[in-house]
Amino acid sequence: QVQLVESGGGWVQPGGSLTLSCATSEFPFSMYSMSWYRQAPGKERELVATINILGTLTEYAASVKGRFAIARDNSKETVTLHMGNLVAEDTAVYYCNAGWRTPMLGSWGQGTQVTVST
């Protein structure tokens, strides 16, 4: 069974940084684009960033462009999301999934909570 395990979340003050990591197992990681999503309280899950198979092409939501950076390590089967200059609106549970812009896996991991506040 495919497993997605997100980690690295926490509390950070506005302007701070965090790096999230997603580890996968039972999954042909190097054959799929990967994406990060987030879901804020009372809102639908939204796409944050996506990266292609080789890590040579990325896309970002307008709200995070220039502040977030997605990367992947196919040898370790992990995808990371470096988040900088965080603002309160970035507060959400962050999830990873396979696919370019659209989640391909029917199940989701537990996510990792990011809270940005003073």
Backbone as a ProteinNet text record, in pm:
[ID]
protein_1_A
[PRIMARY]
QVQLVESGGGWVQPGGSLTLSCATSEFPFSMYSMSWYRQAPGKERELVATINILGTLTEYAASVKGRFAIARDNSKETVTLHMGNLVAEDTAVYYCNAGWRTPMLGSWGQGTQVTVST
[TERTIARY]
84.2	0	88.6	54.1	131.5	121.2	235.4	236.7	302.5	241	294.6	306.2	425.1	447.1	508.9	430.1	476.3	531.4	632.7	692.7	755.2	794.2	866	783.2	654.2	570.8	597.1	530.3	546.1	495.5	531.1	491.9	609.2	578.4	682.4	623.7	704.6	659.8	654.6	573.5	571.2	710	740.3	873.2	970	932	1019.5	1016.1	1089.3	1102.6	1081.5	1037.7	1025.3	1052.6	1102.4	1118.6	1040.7	948.8	867.9	927.7	903.9	953.7	842.5	842.6	745.7	822	804.9	867.8	762.1	800.9	705.6	757.5	665.7	703.4	599.4	639.5	550.5	496.5	583.8	539.8	656.7	635.5	743.7	768.9	828.8	844.6	903.4	1009.5	1081.7	1003.9	888.2	808	694.6	683	571	615.1	545.3	555	500.4	541.1	494.3	447.5	355.8	299.5	278.7	276.9	238.7	104.8	19.7	-110.4	-121.7	-218.6	-245.6	-395.3	-436.6	-576.1	-583.4	-635.7	-654.4	-790.6	-809.1	-936.9	-1052.4	-1155.4	-1273.1	-1258.3	-1145	-1122.1	-1094.7	-1107.3	-1077	-925.4	-885.3	-743.8	-703.3	-585.8	-539.8	-398.2	-369.1	-235.5	-139.9	-24	76.6	192.6	244.8	361.9	367.2	428.7	439.7	573.8	626.3	757.7	752.5	824.7	818.7	911.9	915.6	985.7	1134	1196	1339.9	1375	1274.4	1301.2	1346.7	1322.3	1369.5	1261.7	1137.7	1027.8	939.5	907.3	824.2	717.7	610	505.6	458.8	413.5	372	239.9	164.4	48.1	95.2	14	52.6	81.8	10.4	24.1	157.6	228.6	353.8	474.1	449.3	558.3	660.9	785.3	893.1	926.8	841.3	866.6	890.5	828.6	838.9	922	987	1065.3	1045.7	1000.7	982.5	1103.6	1141.4	1255.4	1231.2	1306.5	1290.6	1426	1432.1	1551.3	1502.7	1520.5	1469.1	1542.7	1667.6	1741.9	1688.3	1633.7	1577.3	1425.8	1368	1222.1	1152	1204.6	1144.2	1124.5	1025.9	1002.6	994.7	1056.4	1059.7	994.7	957.2	901.6	965.8	1053.7	1112.6	1021.3	981.4	888.8	957.8	964.5	1028.9	933.6	972.7	892.8	746.1	725.5	591.4	500.3	373.6	270.7	157.5	72	-35.2	-122.7	-138.5	-223.9	-164.6	-41	19.5	-16.3	-81.1	-122.3	-218.5	-182.9	-262.2	-197.8	-269.1	-208.8	-158	-32.7	31.7	42.7	10.6	11.5	90.6	143.7	203.7	119.9	134.2	66.7	138.4	114.9	174.3	91.9	156.5	83.8	121.6	96.9	122	-8.5	-22.6	-138.2	-260.8	-272.4	-389.5	-343.6	-399.8	-357.2	-394	-296.3	-318.1	-347.5	-303.9	-325.1	-454.3	-534.4	-664	-653.8	-545	-530.4	-427.9	-443	-354.2	-283.7	-169.4	-102.2	-172.2	-111.5	-172.5	-148.8	-57.4	-26.6	62.3	110.4	190.7	140.4	116.8	56.6	162.5	131	214.4	130.2	181.2	111.6	203	155.4	232.6	159.8	221	157.8	262.2	224.5	314.6	299.1
-117.8	0	124.1	219.7	342.5	419.8	469.8	552.9	686.9	791.9	927	978.8	1021.2	1068.6	1207.6	1306.3	1443.9	1479.5	1563.5	1606.2	1743.5	1802.1	1929	2050.3	2031.5	2145.4	2193.5	2301.7	2356.6	2498.5	2564.1	2703.4	2792.7	2900.8	2994.9	3135.2	3231.9	3370.7	3421.2	3521.9	3579.8	3621.4	3591.3	3618.9	3503.8	3403.4	3289.4	3188.2	3078.8	2975.5	2837.4	2747.2	2606.1	2523	2403.4	2310.2	2183.7	2150	2029.9	1917.2	1797.2	1680.5	1577.8	1507	1400.9	1275.8	1172.7	1044	948.9	870	777.9	634.5	540.3	399.4	321.2	206.8	121.8	199.7	277.6	369.6	397.5	390	417.4	566.6	621.1	766.3	832.8	775.7	840.5	842.5	779.9	776.3	877.9	955.2	1047.4	1188.6	1284.6	1419.9	1418.6	1514.9	1523.6	1665.2	1675.3	1805.6	1819.9	1944.4	1979.6	2052	2021.1	2083.9	2135.2	2219.7	2263.3	2286.3	2272.3	2295.2	2376.6	2495.5	2583.1	2555	2589	2565.3	2628	2548.3	2599	2619.4	2578.2	2597.6	2464.2	2462.1	2342.1	2327	2204.9	2179.4	2245	2306	2375.5	2332.9	2339.3	2307.6	2420.8	2385.5	2484.8	2484.3	2366.4	2357.1	2218.5	2209.3	2081.4	2073.2	1952.9	1932.7	1810.6	1817.2	1705.5	1592.8	1488	1365.4	1388.8	1467.6	1490.9	1607	1678.5	1794.6	1916.4	1916.5	2025.7	2129.1	2099.4	2190.9	2200.2	2320.9	2343.2	2447.8	2440.1	2542.1	2572	2695.6	2738.9	2814.2	2804.6	2889.8	3034.1	3124	3265	3317.5	3266	3316	3280.2	3180.8	3137.8	3156.9	3195.8	3208.8	3308.6	3269.9	3356.4	3336.5	3266.1	3242.3	3094.4	3007.5	2863.1	2800.2	2688.5	2615	2465.2	2398.4	2253.3	2185.7	2073.8	1999	1850.5	1767.5	1623.7	1553.4	1440.3	1355.8	1216.3	1178.8	1048.8	932.6	952.6	844.1	816.3	918	901.7	894.2	911.2	907.3	1005.9	1126.3	1230.3	1357.3	1434	1564.7	1665.4	1779.2	1879.9	2008.8	2089.8	2221.2	2318.9	2402.5	2507.4	2628.8	2677.5	2789.5	2905.3	3016.9	3134.1	3251.2	3349.6	3471.5	3436.8	3350	3299.2	3408.4	3396.6	3489.2	3408.5	3478	3409.9	3326.9	3374.6	3304.3	3170.7	3144.8	3015.3	2908.8	2948.8	2853.2	2750.8	2623.5	2516.6	2382.9	2277.1	2144.2	2118.7	2077	2057.4	1907.8	1873.5	1735.3	1722	1605	1576.3	1469.1	1464.8	1362	1351.8	1244.9	1227.2	1302.6	1333	1394.1	1538.2	1581.9	1719.9	1796.4	1881.4	1969.2	1895.1	1766.5	1690.5	1570.8	1551.2	1436.9	1305.9	1217	1089.4	977.3	994.5	890	917.1	813.4	830.5	855	807.8	827.1	935.8	1000.5	1107.3	1068.2	1128	1109.6	1190.8	1192.7	1265	1415.8	1453.6	1595.3	1644.9	1766.6	1829.6	1972.3	2008.1	2137.6	2247.3	2355.1	2475.1	2589.1	2651.9	2763.4	2884.7	2992	3116.4	3221.8	3262.7	3361.9	3426.1	3538.8	3608.6	3550.8
0	0	0	-85.7	-95.2	35.4	79.3	199.1	168.7	217	207.5	350.1	387.4	524.3	517.6	556.9	557.8	695.9	696.1	823.2	806.6	919.3	915.4	950.8	973	1008	1149.1	1184.7	1318.1	1323.9	1432	1450.6	1413.7	1342.4	1303.1	1300.8	1330.8	1326.7	1182.5	1156.2	1021.4	977.8	852.7	800.4	814.8	890.6	913.5	800.9	822.6	720	779.6	695.7	731.4	607.1	628	517.9	547.9	461.9	476.8	394	438.6	366.9	353.1	242.6	218.1	177.9	256.7	226.6	172.3	74.1	13.7	23.7	17.1	15.3	-63.5	-111.7	-193.7	-312	-372	-476.5	-571	-703.1	-799.8	-812	-708.4	-692.4	-814.9	-870.1	-979.4	-1109.8	-1113.3	-1235	-1235.1	-1127.1	-1115.6	-1078.8	-1137.3	-1084.5	-942.2	-863.1	-724.9	-695.4	-603.6	-570.9	-421.2	-378.8	-242.3	-247.5	-151.9	-136.7	6.9	30	166.1	184.8	307.7	341.3	468.1	455.6	570.4	632.7	759	824.8	748.1	722.6	655.3	506.3	451.1	307.9	240.1	109.4	33.4	17.1	-5.8	-31.2	-162.4	-163.1	-282.4	-317.9	-446.6	-495.6	-461.8	-409.2	-371.8	-471.2	-499	-587.4	-649.3	-765.1	-832.4	-903.3	-916.4	-977.1	-1066.6	-1178.3	-1272.2	-1228	-1307.1	-1269.7	-1245.1	-1330.2	-1318.3	-1228.6	-1184.5	-1101.2	-1178.8	-1307.8	-1392.9	-1421.5	-1383.7	-1410.9	-1287	-1248.3	-1130.8	-1161.6	-1086.5	-1092.7	-952.4	-932.4	-799.4	-806.9	-698.4	-685.5	-677.3	-728.6	-730.8	-590.6	-493.4	-356.2	-292.5	-346.5	-284.9	-376.7	-499.7	-595.7	-547	-555.1	-507.7	-361.8	-288.4	-146	-115.9	-193.7	-172.2	-282.3	-249.8	-349.3	-328.5	-431.9	-426.3	-488.4	-430.9	-482.8	-455.8	-524.4	-504.3	-510.6	-442.7	-446.6	-482.8	-607.2	-651.4	-586.2	-548	-483.3	-343.3	-280.3	-145.8	-147.9	-266.5	-283.3	-189.8	-188.8	-106.7	-189.2	-147.9	-207.2	-92.4	-109.9	-5.1	-52.8	45.3	16.7	113.2	60.9	143.3	135.8	252.1	260.3	329.5	262	318.4	326.1	406.3	422.1	448.9	543.7	571.7	626.3	588.8	634.5	697.5	769.9	841.6	747.7	627	529.4	484.4	519.4	486.7	589.8	697.3	799.4	739.8	750.5	690.5	723.5	691	691.6	549.8	541.6	411.8	382.7	257.4	211.9	82.1	58.8	-70.9	-141.3	-271.1	-350.9	-483.9	-553.6	-685.4	-788.6	-900.7	-1010.6	-1035.7	-1157.8	-1199	-1190.9	-1093.9	-1070.2	-1017	-1047.6	-1003.5	-920.9	-800.7	-718.2	-783.2	-794.8	-859.5	-760.9	-638.6	-540	-464.4	-450.6	-385.2	-236.6	-176.5	-32.4	-5.5	107	148.3	278.8	300.6	428.1	535.7	652.9	764.6	754.3	668.1	654.8	767.8	753.7	858.2	875.4	1000.8	1031.9	1030.5	961.4	962.4	1019.1	1122.5	1184.9	1185.6	1125.2	1117.7	1201.3	1309	1395.4	1484.1	1544.1	1638	1776.3
[MASK]
++++++++++++++++++++++++++++++++++++++++++++++++++++++++++++++++++++++++++++++++++++++++++++++++++++++++++++++++++++++

